[in-house]
């Protein structure tokens, strides 16, 4: 029995001796492998860092932050480029100087143009049987109105730019001036266009001085030929300033038979007479004088205008405005005294030595 136990014990010891070298070799090999992993993933071990996976996560987070920083830098560069592009674009946008006189006339012309467009539009609706109280598409009427040849073809570019500026700055208030029920006929009457022009150009846009609408508001006792001539000659002077010039090589011949660079006086006077009711209320007392100037005095006015332009071309300032020169020469108004020519705030005084252009204010408009 004891021999059996001795045999088992010896067998067990022999088995242990055989297995011990392999176990030690395996442990030594395992330590080497773990050492390689640690060295590969963390060549400069930091006791504050966690395991290799945490280190990889930290590395990933750093890369993400780096990418984010790079993206932010790229975004800032893009924004900088956009700002530079915007500044470059804004600096390349041309500006147009518009005098106060031109802005006023452009505003008046815009109100008349919109009234005419509205008149045609309402006529179309009425022909179709659309009820008068139905709403209209005002935006449709405004689009492209400043580019229409029938409204602004006769004017210089400053008047067109004035139209653009007016609708860009005051479109809502402009349309509000036309609110309410109206027929096609009512929109184009002299009194309606005049009142809307005054509201829009004086109260809303501040394009015209209020007294420019009061030149004809004089007592009946002062409604003389000279006073009417002052109003009409002033309108003619303004009209000639804001309308296109003829090509000096043009074969257009006016009543005098002379080729002129300016728009023929007869044509300009005819336009002024047709617009009297839109510019002045009351205006009936002005019509007789306007027709006399148109039918009988156009040649004489043309000569006066030539003389006036020659004086200005020398660099001198005429001692009278063109309106004063016309009325004094044709109707001898300088012999009747100044009471016939004294407009509101001195406006239209023929004896004034101040150049009519000297008090104009310039506005800038971006295209």
C-alpha angles and dihedrals in degrees: 000000000000090000090058092054090047091052092051092048093051091047090052093050090049091051092051091051090052095049100042099076093050091051092051092047092050092051092049091049092048093053090052092052093049089047091054093050092050092046092048097049097036111024090171103041115211116200090212093059121086129225125325092265091053088050089053090050090050089049090049091050091051091050090050091050089047091051089047091051090048090050091049090050090048090048091050090048090049091048090048090050090047091049091048090048090048092048090047091049093047092048090052094052107106121230125217122209112223120188121223090248092053093047090051093050090044090054092050091048091049093053091049092046093051091046090054092047091048090048092055092044093051091047089056092049092047091051089054092051095247110162115257094236094058116115120252131217102250093176090060090056094048097049110102094353093127090057097052112118095210091061105033106015093101094051131080121252094265090068091051090049089049089056090051092048093048095054093040092055104030110020096129094047090044093056092043089062088065097048120126137057113310140162125229091253095050095055094063102041117122094243095050094049091045095051093045091047090053093048095047101036097040108027102028109029099021087221098135133039112245093239090063086074093047101056091106096042097102130131116272090247090061097047093110131155090256093052091049090047090053092054094046095043089050091053089048092051092051092045092053090050096052102038127086119273121238118245106260089226091055118120090222107134123194128207092280090059092240126130106235133186091215126073108276112268093229092055092046093048091050090054092048092051092049091052098047094103092051093051103037137038119221096025108155092096089057097054098075093054092044092053091048091053091047099046102033110019107040094104092049092048089051090056092048091050091051091051091047092051092048091054092050091046090062090060094252124125113234113239088231136040118249091255091055093047092051096049095042092050098043104034101019089238092161088070093055096063132250097284091088094051103041107111128181111304090358092300111160096013105157094203094058115120092203117109110240090228096054097082098047117125120218123225124190121224124189118221 
